[in-house]
Every structure is written in C-alpha cells, then in structure tokens.
Amino acid sequence: MEILRPLRLRYFSPEELLRLFCFEDASSDSTFRWPEGVSAKTKYRLIGNSVNVLVVSALIERLFQRYGLDLRETHGICWPTERTLSERI
C-alpha cells in the first residue's frame, strides 16, 4: 500500500468491486450482504474468483456471432441451434 501513497492511488473496496462486477443493482431493492465475520482478505479472494455473468454472456454471444451460429434464448442462456462451435472452428 505504501507504493500507492505517492501516486495518490488506492485499492477498490470490496463494496466498490461488487458494484463493478454487477453484484449490486442500483435499480433494485436487493443488496448483497456479506455474512458476519468474513475478513477483508476473504472478501477480496471471493470477489477475485467470481465471474461477471454479463461479461461472460456478452463474450459467448460475440463468439456465436463470430462463427455464424444462430442463437436461441432459453432461460437467459444462448444455445446454438444449427451447428456447434466445434464444427465451425
């Protein structure tokens, strides 16, 4: 942390990271809450191991478009309808 002081930088807080990774939705009443007793180090580890569903779904959609696959939305998941990705690669 000392190296950040002269640069006037800081680490994101766990709460800021949750908002960046779309765990917090400002338009809804639901708010993520950590269980009591979870240390800051554990919070950073858990957040670091998380997956942003919005980013992953955008990447999957981009891959399907790139390889000319048709998409069919089923329960929020995109599935190929004609050819599989491996057939196109």
VENUR-V232454 format. One record per pair of residues at least 4 apart in sequence whose ideal C-beta (glycine too) atoms are under 7 Angstrom apart, sorted by the first residue. I is the first residue (numbers start at 1). GAP is how many residues later the second one is. D is the distance in whole Angstrom. If there is no record, write none. Layout:
# VENUR-V232454
i=I gap=GAP d=D
i=I gap=GAP d=D
This chain:
# VENUR-V232454
i=4 gap=5 d=4
i=4 gap=6 d=6
i=12 gap=4 d=4
i=12 gap=5 d=5
i=14 gap=4 d=6
i=14 gap=26 d=7
i=14 gap=29 d=4
i=14 gap=30 d=6
i=14 gap=33 d=6
i=15 gap=4 d=7
i=16 gap=4 d=6
i=17 gap=4 d=6
i=17 gap=30 d=5
i=18 gap=5 d=4
i=18 gap=6 d=5
i=18 gap=14 d=6
i=18 gap=29 d=7
i=19 gap=5 d=4
i=21 gap=26 d=7
i=21 gap=29 d=6
i=21 gap=31 d=5
i=22 gap=30 d=6
i=22 gap=32 d=5
i=23 gap=9 d=5
i=24 gap=7 d=7
i=24 gap=8 d=6
i=25 gap=5 d=7
i=34 gap=4 d=5
i=34 gap=9 d=6
i=38 gap=4 d=5
i=38 gap=5 d=6
i=40 gap=4 d=7
i=41 gap=4 d=6
i=42 gap=4 d=6
i=43 gap=4 d=6
i=44 gap=4 d=6
i=45 gap=4 d=6
i=46 gap=4 d=7
i=51 gap=5 d=6
i=52 gap=4 d=7
i=53 gap=4 d=6
i=54 gap=4 d=6
i=55 gap=4 d=6
i=56 gap=4 d=6
i=57 gap=4 d=6
i=58 gap=4 d=6
i=59 gap=4 d=6
i=60 gap=4 d=6
i=60 gap=18 d=6
i=61 gap=4 d=6
i=61 gap=10 d=7
i=61 gap=17 d=6
i=62 gap=4 d=6
i=63 gap=4 d=6
i=63 gap=22 d=7
i=64 gap=5 d=4
i=64 gap=7 d=5
i=64 gap=14 d=6
i=64 gap=16 d=7
i=67 gap=18 d=6
i=67 gap=21 d=4
i=68 gap=20 d=7
i=69 gap=11 d=5
i=69 gap=13 d=7
i=69 gap=14 d=6
i=69 gap=16 d=7
i=69 gap=19 d=7
i=70 gap=10 d=7
i=70 gap=11 d=4
i=70 gap=12 d=5
i=71 gap=7 d=5
i=72 gap=7 d=6
i=72 gap=9 d=5
i=73 gap=5 d=6
i=74 gap=5 d=6
i=80 gap=4 d=6
i=80 gap=5 d=7
i=83 gap=4 d=5
i=83 gap=5 d=6
i=85 gap=4 d=6
